[in-house]
């Protein structure tokens, strides 16, 4: 019977499109679950979106839409992006789904029944950006932003009662958090003392109502963390939940470690459920040496990545560049250098030279292995040792170190070819058996390498196997496939082509520049349509250039052949101007004289339907219908709006 293995990414907060940080997390998860499937495990990979909270409610209000419309848009982008990149999750949970509502309610009832919840009042600072309570100080310790002081009734979770239980759990499970330094951080935090935690809010409405007291909604972290069990049947399918829980690995960024390693195990303990087995906490990416920020223009989206390079290229860079748990710097030049050095020069050239010689010297047929000489036996030993090391390191979630071991083997195979000089052996017919043995050993080592790289760069790994003439899909290869002598002598190799094309420095930089410019333009357009998004804001100097003054409409008449435009005469106190306005569909000419309106007076004159306009009337668009900006009090004509 196969072993179950359940892994999750965080539930990504839907306040923007997926970026390189989200992509990094999901690529790590995809690599781990691909490896576990190679081990023959029954695997389930959950990802999803966290869709409640004050930040979402405010963002939707700024854009003039309902919160559900906002989260539907972004949740769809996350799901479609992961599907397009071949990141094959099994479950996608959204915290606005009914199955999730049921699970949150069930968890709360269980926690409350255990005596771990009481009603009180929260007073203190709250970080809207992080959706987190701040113990002291005006600034959030995680993001540095100013917090807001709030006072409201709240249900509290007795977190303080779980201090010793958590510390005992950490002692019994010293590898609960990886890497070790983060485990130490968690222990120190809990040893410093735990305060009871507010788990409900009454000051806004975008959230899941508390059962039996619906003026309260759940604090976003009590809500979001429950997604790891709601997506696996909790509250709906007991058999499914019992099969998969507890989770084997929660994969998260270091900024949300406290919520996962302290709050979440405590909630589960209170409900009588097992805590997670392990939390893998990775580091952050800077972009070109700076913290990723939309305002700085160094915000790299998943779409930009996938439109600039093939998926294998950025998968390899993200997984290889830094040890898991450390911070790293993302740059397109760094990506290009790493790809050309490792994928193109090392792996690509090894595959090309080996297979071309088999085609040239043996008509495209895998030669007989023959008797192994000392160098051949050493290569086989290296393959076996690397396969064991690869399994140990990936089993311990050290993806970067597993990749290092594979690349050391690639170097040894390339050296094996250089030392044995098959191009020299080919010139001597009496050494044909030796030539066949050398090329078989190189091709078999290449096969083992391709199998090991399947979880890391599935596109290139599958291409290598096809060119070796192996018809079995990459997904069907298991750990025993890494054992020596899996390549069948006498079989034909496949059609040859470059596994990985080289990234030309000049062409690549132009492509990156053009793609990033297109992405920036697209974001700007979207922000403008949204009507109030942060990246559409202007500074006060730009706004000051627009001069708006109070005027009274003196006369209005239709413009021939136009169903939309009216010609207005407006009195600004010091002068009367002619203005053309597109308001005929909503206002009749006779209804307008005498109205106070707002006119933009420093626009250049323009002609509309042949009629000159010396200004623009200000109106709101309500469902596409113009509504004139006006005043309820008398205002002196010509007054400037400030």
C-alpha positions as CSV (number, residue, x, y, z in Angstrom):
1,X,0.0,0.0,0.0
2,X,1.4,3.4,-1.0
3,X,2.2,6.0,1.6
4,X,0.2,9.3,1.6
5,X,1.9,12.6,1.3
6,X,0.1,15.9,1.6
7,X,1.7,19.3,0.9
8,X,0.4,22.8,0.8
9,X,1.5,26.2,-0.3
10,X,0.1,29.2,1.6
11,X,-3.3,30.4,0.6
12,X,-2.2,33.4,-1.4
13,X,-3.8,36.8,-0.6
14,X,-5.7,38.1,-3.5
15,X,-4.6,41.7,-3.6
16,X,-2.7,41.5,-6.8
17,X,-1.6,39.1,-9.6
18,X,1.0,36.3,-8.9
19,X,4.6,37.5,-8.7
20,X,8.0,35.9,-8.6
21,X,7.7,35.3,-4.8
22,X,4.4,33.4,-5.3
23,X,5.9,31.5,-8.2
24,X,9.0,30.5,-6.2
25,X,6.8,29.0,-3.4
26,X,4.6,27.1,-5.9
27,X,7.6,25.8,-7.9
28,X,9.2,24.4,-4.8
29,X,5.9,22.7,-3.9
30,X,5.6,21.3,-7.4
31,X,9.1,19.9,-7.4
32,X,8.6,18.2,-4.0
33,X,5.3,16.6,-5.0
34,X,6.8,15.4,-8.3
35,X,9.6,13.8,-6.4
36,X,7.2,12.1,-3.9
37,X,5.2,10.7,-6.8
38,X,8.5,9.3,-8.1
39,X,8.8,7.6,-4.7
40,X,5.4,5.9,-5.4
41,X,3.6,7.9,-2.8
42,X,-0.1,8.8,-3.0
43,X,0.3,12.6,-3.2
44,X,-2.1,15.5,-2.7
45,X,-0.9,19.1,-3.4
46,X,-3.2,21.9,-2.2
47,X,-2.9,25.5,-3.0
48,X,-5.5,28.3,-3.1
49,X,-6.5,31.8,-2.2
50,X,-7.1,33.8,1.0
51,X,-10.0,36.2,0.1
52,X,-11.3,37.9,3.3
53,X,-10.2,40.8,5.4
54,X,-10.3,44.6,5.8
55,X,-7.7,45.2,3.1
56,X,-9.9,43.4,0.5
57,X,-13.0,45.3,1.6
58,X,-11.2,48.6,1.3
59,X,-9.6,47.8,-2.0
60,X,-13.0,46.8,-3.5
61,X,-14.6,50.0,-2.2
62,X,-11.9,52.1,-3.8
63,X,-12.5,50.5,-7.1
64,X,-16.3,50.8,-6.9
65,X,-16.9,47.1,-7.0
66,X,-18.1,44.4,-4.6
67,X,-15.5,42.4,-2.7
68,X,-16.7,39.2,-4.3
69,X,-16.0,40.6,-7.8
70,X,-12.5,41.6,-6.8
71,X,-11.6,38.2,-5.3
72,X,-13.1,36.3,-8.2
73,X,-10.9,38.1,-10.6
74,X,-7.6,37.6,-8.7
75,X,-8.4,34.0,-7.6
76,X,-9.0,33.2,-11.2
77,X,-5.6,34.7,-12.2
78,X,-3.8,32.6,-9.6
79,X,-5.5,29.4,-10.7
80,X,-5.0,30.0,-14.4
81,X,-1.3,31.0,-13.9
82,X,-0.4,27.8,-12.1
83,X,-2.2,25.7,-14.7
84,X,-0.4,27.5,-17.5
85,X,3.0,27.0,-15.9
86,X,2.3,23.3,-15.4
87,X,2.2,23.5,-11.6
88,X,-0.2,20.6,-11.1
89,X,-2.1,21.0,-7.9
90,X,-4.7,18.5,-6.8
91,X,-6.9,20.9,-4.7
92,X,-7.5,24.6,-5.1
93,X,-9.3,26.0,-2.1
94,X,-10.9,29.5,-1.9
95,X,-11.9,30.9,1.4
96,X,-15.1,32.2,-0.1
97,X,-16.3,28.7,-1.0
98,X,-19.2,27.1,1.0
99,X,-17.1,24.1,1.9
100,X,-14.7,26.4,3.6
101,X,-17.4,28.3,5.5
102,X,-18.6,24.9,6.9
103,X,-15.1,23.9,8.0
104,X,-14.4,27.2,9.7
105,X,-17.7,27.0,11.6
106,X,-16.9,23.4,12.6
107,X,-13.4,24.2,13.8
108,X,-14.7,27.2,15.9
109,X,-17.4,25.1,17.5
110,X,-14.8,22.4,18.4
111,X,-12.4,25.1,19.8
112,X,-15.2,26.8,21.8
113,X,-16.4,23.4,23.2
114,X,-12.9,22.8,24.6
115,X,-13.2,26.0,26.6
116,X,-10.5,27.8,24.6
117,X,-12.7,30.8,23.5
118,X,-14.2,33.7,25.4
119,X,-15.9,37.0,24.6
120,X,-14.0,40.2,25.4
121,X,-12.9,43.5,24.0
122,X,-9.9,44.2,21.8
123,X,-8.0,47.5,22.2
124,X,-4.7,48.0,20.3
125,X,-3.0,48.5,17.1
126,X,-3.8,46.5,13.9
127,X,-1.8,46.3,10.7
128,X,-4.3,46.3,7.8
129,X,-1.6,45.3,5.3
130,X,-0.5,42.1,7.2
131,X,-4.0,41.5,8.7
132,X,-2.2,41.2,12.0
133,X,-2.5,42.5,15.6
134,X,0.6,44.4,16.8
135,X,1.5,44.1,20.5
136,X,3.2,47.4,20.9
137,X,4.4,50.4,19.0
138,X,2.9,52.3,16.1
139,X,4.7,50.4,13.3
140,X,4.1,46.8,12.3
141,X,7.2,44.6,13.1
142,X,6.7,42.6,9.9
143,X,6.1,45.2,7.2
144,X,7.1,48.5,8.9
145,X,3.8,50.2,8.0
146,X,1.9,52.4,10.4
147,X,-0.8,50.5,12.3
148,X,-4.4,51.6,13.2
149,X,-5.7,51.8,16.7
150,X,-8.9,49.8,17.1
151,X,-11.4,49.1,19.9
152,X,-14.1,46.5,19.4
153,X,-15.8,43.5,20.9
154,X,-14.0,40.3,20.0
155,X,-13.9,36.6,20.7
156,X,-10.5,35.6,22.0
157,X,-8.6,32.3,21.7
158,X,-6.8,31.3,24.9
159,X,-3.4,31.2,23.3
160,X,-1.7,31.8,26.6
161,X,-3.0,28.4,27.9
162,X,-1.0,26.6,25.1
163,X,2.5,27.9,25.9
164,X,3.7,24.8,27.6
165,X,1.9,22.4,25.2
166,X,3.5,24.1,22.3
167,X,7.0,24.0,23.9
168,X,6.6,20.3,24.6
169,X,5.5,19.7,21.1
170,X,8.6,21.5,19.7
171,X,10.8,19.5,22.0
172,X,9.3,16.3,20.8
173,X,9.5,17.4,17.2
174,X,12.8,19.3,16.8
175,X,12.4,19.3,13.0
176,X,8.9,20.8,13.0
177,X,10.2,23.9,11.4
178,X,12.9,23.9,8.7
179,X,15.5,25.4,8.6
180,X,16.7,25.0,12.2
181,X,17.3,28.7,12.6
182,X,13.6,29.4,12.1
183,X,12.7,26.7,14.6
184,X,14.8,28.5,17.1
185,X,13.0,31.7,16.4
186,X,9.6,30.1,17.1
187,X,10.8,28.6,20.3
188,X,12.2,31.9,21.6
189,X,8.9,33.6,20.6
190,X,6.8,31.2,22.6
191,X,9.2,31.1,25.6
192,X,8.8,34.9,25.7
193,X,5.2,34.4,26.7
194,X,1.9,34.2,24.7
195,X,-1.0,36.6,24.9
196,X,-4.6,35.5,24.2
197,X,-5.5,36.1,20.5
198,X,-8.4,38.1,19.1
199,X,-10.1,35.9,16.5
200,X,-13.1,37.9,15.5
201,X,-13.9,41.4,14.2
202,X,-17.0,43.6,14.2
203,X,-15.7,46.8,12.5
204,X,-16.1,45.5,9.0
205,X,-18.2,42.8,7.2
206,X,-16.1,41.1,4.6
207,X,-15.5,37.7,6.3
208,X,-17.1,34.6,7.6
209,X,-19.8,35.2,10.3
210,X,-19.2,33.6,13.7
211,X,-21.8,30.9,14.3
212,X,-24.4,32.1,16.8
213,X,-23.2,35.7,16.9
214,X,-23.1,36.9,13.3
215,X,-22.3,40.5,14.1
216,X,-18.8,39.1,14.4
217,X,-16.7,37.8,11.5
218,X,-13.6,35.7,11.9
219,X,-10.2,37.2,12.1
220,X,-8.6,36.5,8.7
221,X,-5.9,34.1,10.1
222,X,-8.4,31.9,11.9
223,X,-10.3,31.8,8.6
224,X,-7.3,31.4,6.2
225,X,-5.4,28.7,8.1
226,X,-8.5,26.5,8.1
227,X,-8.2,26.3,4.3
228,X,-5.6,23.5,4.8
229,X,-8.3,21.3,6.3
230,X,-11.4,22.6,4.5
231,X,-9.7,21.7,1.2
232,X,-9.2,18.1,2.3
233,X,-12.7,17.3,3.5
234,X,-12.9,18.7,7.1
235,X,-16.6,19.3,7.8
236,X,-17.8,17.5,4.7
237,X,-15.9,14.3,4.0
238,X,-14.6,12.5,7.1
239,X,-13.0,9.7,5.1
240,X,-11.0,12.0,2.9
241,X,-9.9,14.1,5.9
242,X,-8.7,11.1,7.9
243,X,-6.8,9.9,4.9
244,X,-4.8,13.1,4.4
245,X,-4.5,14.8,7.8
246,X,-2.1,15.6,9.4
247,X,-0.3,17.5,6.6
248,X,3.2,16.4,5.8
249,X,4.5,19.8,4.8
250,X,3.2,23.3,5.0
251,X,5.4,25.4,2.6
252,X,5.4,29.1,3.6
253,X,7.4,32.3,3.4
254,X,9.3,33.4,6.6
255,X,7.0,36.4,7.1
256,X,4.0,34.2,8.0
257,X,5.9,31.7,10.2
258,X,4.4,32.8,13.5
259,X,0.9,32.2,12.3
260,X,1.7,28.7,11.1
261,X,4.0,27.5,13.7
262,X,2.3,29.0,16.8
263,X,-1.3,30.0,16.2
264,X,-2.2,27.1,13.8
265,X,-0.9,24.2,16.0
266,X,-2.7,25.8,19.0
267,X,-6.0,26.0,17.2
268,X,-5.7,22.4,16.1
269,X,-4.7,21.2,19.6
270,X,-7.8,23.0,21.0
271,X,-10.0,21.3,18.5
272,X,-8.6,17.8,19.2
273,X,-6.8,17.6,15.8
274,X,-3.2,16.7,15.1
275,X,-0.7,19.6,14.4
276,X,1.1,19.7,11.0
277,X,4.1,17.3,10.7
278,X,6.5,19.9,9.3
279,X,6.7,23.5,8.2
280,X,9.2,24.5,5.5
281,X,9.9,28.3,5.8
282,X,11.7,29.8,2.8
283,X,13.3,33.2,2.4
284,X,12.5,36.3,0.3
285,X,13.6,37.4,-3.1
286,X,14.9,40.9,-3.7
287,X,14.7,42.2,-7.3
288,X,17.9,43.5,-8.7
289,X,19.2,44.0,-5.1
290,X,16.1,45.8,-3.8
291,X,13.0,44.7,-2.0
292,X,10.2,43.9,-4.5
293,X,7.9,46.9,-4.8
294,X,5.3,48.0,-7.3
295,X,6.0,51.6,-6.6
296,X,9.7,51.1,-7.4
297,X,8.9,49.4,-10.7
298,X,10.8,46.2,-9.7
299,X,7.7,44.0,-9.3
300,X,8.2,40.9,-11.5
301,X,5.0,39.0,-12.2
302,X,4.6,35.4,-13.1
303,X,3.3,36.4,-16.5
304,X,6.4,38.5,-17.2
305,X,8.6,35.6,-16.3
306,X,6.8,33.1,-18.4
307,X,6.7,35.4,-21.4
308,X,10.4,36.1,-21.3
309,X,11.8,32.5,-20.8
310,X,10.5,29.0,-20.9
311,X,9.2,27.5,-17.7
312,X,12.2,25.2,-17.1
313,X,14.6,28.2,-17.2
314,X,13.0,30.1,-14.3
315,X,12.2,26.8,-12.4
316,X,15.8,25.9,-12.5
317,X,17.0,29.4,-11.5
318,X,14.6,29.7,-8.6
319,X,15.4,26.3,-7.2
320,X,19.1,26.3,-7.7
321,X,20.1,29.9,-7.0
322,X,19.7,29.8,-3.2
323,X,19.6,27.2,-0.5
324,X,16.0,26.7,0.7
325,X,15.4,29.0,3.7
326,X,17.9,31.7,2.6
327,X,17.1,35.0,0.9
328,X,18.1,35.5,-2.7
329,X,18.4,38.1,-5.4
330,X,16.4,37.8,-8.6
331,X,17.8,39.4,-11.8
332,X,17.2,38.7,-15.4
333,X,20.9,38.8,-16.1
334,X,21.5,36.3,-13.3
335,X,18.9,34.1,-14.7
336,X,20.4,34.2,-18.2
337,X,23.9,33.5,-16.9
338,X,22.7,30.5,-14.8
339,X,20.7,29.1,-17.6
340,X,23.5,29.3,-20.2
341,X,26.1,28.0,-17.8
342,X,24.2,25.0,-16.3
343,X,21.3,24.0,-18.6
344,X,22.8,24.9,-22.0
345,X,26.6,24.3,-21.5
346,X,26.5,21.5,-18.9
347,X,23.3,19.4,-19.4
348,X,22.5,20.4,-23.0
349,X,26.0,19.9,-24.4
350,X,26.3,16.5,-22.6
351,X,23.1,15.3,-24.2
352,X,24.0,16.7,-27.6
353,X,27.5,15.3,-27.8
354,X,26.5,11.9,-26.5
355,X,23.5,11.4,-28.7
356,X,25.2,12.8,-31.8
357,X,28.1,10.3,-31.5
358,X,25.6,7.4,-31.1
359,X,23.9,8.6,-34.2
360,X,27.1,9.1,-36.1
361,X,29.0,6.0,-35.0
362,X,26.2,3.5,-34.4
363,X,23.5,4.7,-36.8
364,X,21.3,6.0,-33.9
365,X,21.2,2.6,-32.1
366,X,22.2,2.3,-28.4
367,X,25.4,0.2,-28.4
368,X,26.1,-2.8,-26.2
369,X,27.3,-2.0,-22.8
370,X,30.2,-4.5,-23.0
371,X,32.6,-5.1,-20.2
372,X,33.1,-2.2,-17.9
373,X,36.7,-1.0,-17.5
374,X,37.8,0.8,-14.4
375,X,36.6,4.2,-15.6
376,X,33.2,2.7,-16.5
377,X,32.9,1.1,-13.1
378,X,33.8,4.4,-11.4
379,X,31.1,6.2,-13.5
380,X,28.5,3.6,-12.5
381,X,29.5,4.0,-8.9
382,X,29.2,7.8,-9.1
383,X,25.7,7.4,-10.6
384,X,24.6,5.0,-7.8
385,X,26.1,7.3,-5.1
386,X,24.5,10.4,-6.6
387,X,21.1,8.7,-6.8
388,X,21.3,7.8,-3.1
389,X,22.5,11.3,-2.1
390,X,19.7,12.8,-4.3
391,X,17.1,10.8,-2.4
392,X,18.5,11.7,1.0
393,X,18.6,15.4,0.2
394,X,15.2,15.6,-1.4
395,X,13.7,13.5,1.3
396,X,15.0,16.1,3.7
397,X,13.6,18.9,1.5
398,X,17.1,20.2,0.5
399,X,16.3,20.7,-3.1
400,X,19.3,23.0,-3.8
401,X,21.7,20.4,-2.4
402,X,20.1,17.6,-4.4
403,X,20.6,19.7,-7.6
404,X,24.2,20.3,-6.7
405,X,24.8,16.6,-6.5
406,X,23.2,16.0,-9.9
407,X,25.4,18.8,-11.4
408,X,28.5,17.2,-10.0
409,X,27.5,14.0,-11.7
410,X,27.0,15.9,-15.0
411,X,30.5,17.2,-14.6
412,X,31.9,13.7,-14.1
413,X,30.1,12.3,-17.2
414,X,31.5,15.2,-19.3
415,X,35.0,14.4,-17.9
416,X,34.5,10.7,-18.6
417,X,33.9,11.5,-22.3
418,X,36.9,13.8,-22.4
419,X,39.2,11.2,-20.8
420,X,38.0,8.3,-23.0
421,X,37.9,10.4,-26.3
422,X,35.3,8.4,-28.2
423,X,36.0,10.6,-31.3
424,X,39.5,9.1,-31.3
425,X,38.2,5.5,-30.6
426,X,35.9,5.8,-33.6
427,X,38.9,6.1,-36.0
428,X,40.2,2.6,-35.0
429,X,37.8,-0.2,-36.1
430,X,39.6,-2.6,-33.7
431,X,38.3,-0.5,-30.7
432,X,34.7,-0.4,-31.7
433,X,33.6,-2.5,-28.8
434,X,35.3,-0.1,-26.4
435,X,33.7,2.8,-28.2
436,X,30.3,1.2,-27.8
437,X,30.9,0.7,-24.1
438,X,32.0,4.3,-23.5
439,X,29.0,5.7,-25.3
440,X,26.6,3.3,-23.5
441,X,28.0,4.4,-20.2
442,X,27.6,8.0,-21.1
443,X,24.1,7.5,-22.4
444,X,23.0,5.5,-19.4
445,X,24.4,8.1,-17.0
446,X,22.5,10.7,-19.0
447,X,19.3,8.7,-18.5
448,X,19.8,8.5,-14.8
449,X,20.4,12.3,-14.7
450,X,17.2,13.0,-16.7
451,X,15.2,10.9,-14.3
452,X,16.6,12.8,-11.3
453,X,15.9,16.1,-13.0
454,X,12.3,15.2,-13.7
455,X,11.0,17.1,-10.6
456,X,13.2,20.1,-11.2
457,X,13.1,20.7,-15.0
458,X,10.4,18.4,-16.3
459,X,10.4,19.8,-19.9
460,X,14.1,19.2,-20.5
461,X,14.1,15.9,-18.6
462,X,11.3,14.6,-20.8
463,X,13.1,15.8,-23.9
464,X,16.3,14.0,-22.9
465,X,14.4,10.7,-22.3
466,X,12.6,11.0,-25.7
467,X,15.9,11.6,-27.5
468,X,17.4,8.5,-25.8
469,X,14.5,6.6,-27.4
470,X,12.6,6.0,-24.1
471,X,8.9,6.2,-24.9
472,X,7.6,5.9,-21.3
473,X,6.3,9.3,-20.1
474,X,8.4,11.1,-17.5
475,X,5.6,10.9,-15.0
476,X,5.8,7.1,-15.1
477,X,9.4,6.9,-13.9
478,X,9.9,5.9,-10.3
479,X,12.9,5.7,-8.0
480,X,14.0,2.3,-9.2
481,X,14.4,3.9,-12.7
482,X,17.6,5.5,-11.3
483,X,19.2,2.1,-10.9
484,X,22.0,1.3,-13.5
485,X,21.4,-0.5,-16.8
486,X,17.9,0.8,-17.4
487,X,18.8,1.8,-21.0
488,X,18.2,-1.0,-23.5
489,X,21.0,-1.8,-25.9
490,X,19.9,-2.2,-29.5
491,X,17.0,0.4,-29.1
492,X,16.9,3.4,-31.4
493,X,17.4,6.9,-30.2
494,X,14.8,9.6,-31.0
495,X,14.9,12.7,-33.1
496,X,17.7,15.0,-32.0
497,X,17.4,18.7,-31.2
498,X,18.9,21.2,-28.8
499,X,17.5,20.5,-25.3
500,X,17.9,24.1,-24.2
501,X,18.6,27.0,-26.7
502,X,21.2,29.6,-25.5
503,X,19.9,33.0,-24.3
504,X,21.7,35.6,-26.3
505,X,22.7,38.5,-24.0
506,X,21.6,41.3,-26.3
507,X,18.5,39.7,-27.6
508,X,17.5,38.6,-24.1
509,X,17.9,42.1,-22.7
510,X,15.7,43.6,-25.4
511,X,13.1,41.0,-24.9
512,X,13.1,41.6,-21.1
513,X,12.9,45.4,-21.6
514,X,10.0,45.1,-24.1
515,X,8.1,42.7,-22.0
516,X,8.5,44.7,-18.8
517,X,7.4,47.8,-20.6
518,X,4.3,46.1,-21.9
519,X,3.6,44.7,-18.4
520,X,3.9,48.2,-16.9
521,X,1.6,49.7,-19.5
522,X,-1.0,46.9,-18.9
523,X,-0.8,47.6,-15.1
524,X,-1.3,51.3,-15.7
525,X,-4.3,50.7,-17.9
526,X,-5.9,48.3,-15.4
527,X,-5.3,50.7,-12.6
528,X,-6.9,53.6,-14.5
529,X,-10.0,51.4,-15.2
530,X,-10.1,50.3,-11.5
531,X,-10.4,54.0,-10.5
532,X,-8.3,54.3,-7.4
533,X,-5.7,51.6,-7.3
534,X,-2.4,52.7,-5.6
535,X,-0.4,52.5,-8.8
536,X,-2.7,55.0,-10.6
537,X,-2.1,57.8,-8.1
538,X,-0.6,61.2,-9.0
539,X,1.1,63.7,-6.7
540,X,-0.3,67.0,-5.7
541,X,1.8,68.9,-8.2
542,X,0.2,67.1,-11.1
543,X,-3.3,67.7,-9.7
544,X,-2.5,71.4,-9.2
545,X,-2.1,71.7,-13.0
546,X,-5.9,71.2,-13.5
547,X,-7.9,74.4,-12.9
548,X,-11.5,73.9,-12.0
549,X,-14.0,76.8,-11.5
550,X,-17.6,77.3,-10.6
551,X,-19.9,78.4,-13.5
552,X,-23.6,78.9,-14.1
553,X,-25.1,77.5,-17.3
554,X,-26.6,80.4,-19.3
555,X,-28.0,78.5,-22.3
556,X,-28.0,75.0,-23.8
557,X,-28.8,73.7,-27.2
558,X,-28.5,70.5,-29.2
559,X,-25.8,70.1,-31.9
560,X,-27.2,69.0,-35.3
561,X,-26.4,65.3,-36.2
562,X,-25.3,64.5,-32.6
563,X,-27.4,62.5,-30.2
564,X,-24.9,62.9,-27.4
565,X,-23.5,66.5,-27.5
566,X,-24.9,69.7,-26.2
567,X,-23.5,73.3,-26.8
568,X,-23.5,75.2,-23.5
569,X,-22.8,78.8,-22.7
570,X,-21.4,79.1,-19.1
571,X,-20.9,82.2,-17.0
572,X,-17.6,82.2,-15.0
573,X,-18.3,85.7,-13.5
574,X,-15.5,87.3,-15.4
575,X,-16.4,85.9,-18.8
576,X,-18.9,83.7,-20.7
577,X,-17.5,80.6,-22.4
578,X,-18.8,78.1,-24.9
579,X,-18.4,74.5,-23.8
580,X,-19.4,71.2,-25.6
581,X,-20.6,68.4,-23.3
582,X,-21.6,64.8,-23.9
583,X,-24.6,64.9,-21.6
584,X,-27.6,65.0,-24.1
585,X,-28.6,61.5,-23.3
586,X,-29.3,62.4,-19.7
587,X,-30.1,66.1,-19.7
588,X,-32.5,68.0,-22.0
589,X,-31.4,71.5,-23.1
590,X,-34.3,73.2,-21.4
591,X,-33.5,71.7,-18.0
592,X,-29.9,73.1,-17.8
593,X,-30.0,76.9,-17.7
594,X,-29.4,78.3,-14.2
595,X,-27.5,75.2,-12.9
596,X,-24.2,75.7,-11.0
597,X,-21.6,73.4,-12.5
598,X,-17.8,72.8,-12.4
599,X,-15.8,73.6,-15.5
600,X,-12.1,72.7,-16.3
601,X,-11.0,76.0,-17.6
602,X,-7.3,75.5,-18.6
603,X,-7.8,73.0,-21.3
604,X,-6.7,73.8,-24.8
605,X,-9.6,74.6,-27.2
606,X,-11.0,71.6,-29.1
607,X,-13.6,71.1,-31.8
608,X,-16.3,68.5,-31.4
609,X,-18.7,67.9,-34.4
610,X,-17.3,71.2,-35.8
611,X,-18.2,73.2,-32.7
612,X,-15.4,74.8,-30.6
613,X,-15.2,73.9,-26.9
614,X,-13.3,76.1,-24.5
615,X,-13.4,73.9,-21.4
616,X,-14.8,70.7,-20.0
617,X,-17.8,70.2,-17.8
618,X,-17.1,67.9,-14.8
619,X,-19.5,64.9,-14.4
620,X,-19.4,61.5,-12.7
621,X,-20.1,58.3,-14.6
622,X,-22.8,56.4,-12.8
623,X,-23.3,53.1,-14.7
624,X,-22.2,54.9,-17.9
625,X,-24.7,57.8,-17.4
626,X,-23.3,61.3,-16.8
627,X,-24.2,63.0,-13.5
628,X,-23.2,66.7,-13.3
629,X,-21.1,67.8,-10.4
630,X,-22.9,70.7,-8.7
631,X,-23.5,72.5,-5.3
632,X,-26.3,72.6,-2.7
633,X,-25.2,76.0,-1.6
634,X,-24.7,79.2,-3.5
635,X,-21.1,79.7,-4.6
636,X,-19.5,82.8,-6.2
637,X,-19.1,82.3,-10.0
638,X,-15.4,81.8,-10.9
639,X,-14.5,80.3,-7.5
640,X,-11.6,77.9,-7.9
641,X,-11.9,74.3,-6.6
642,X,-9.0,73.4,-4.4
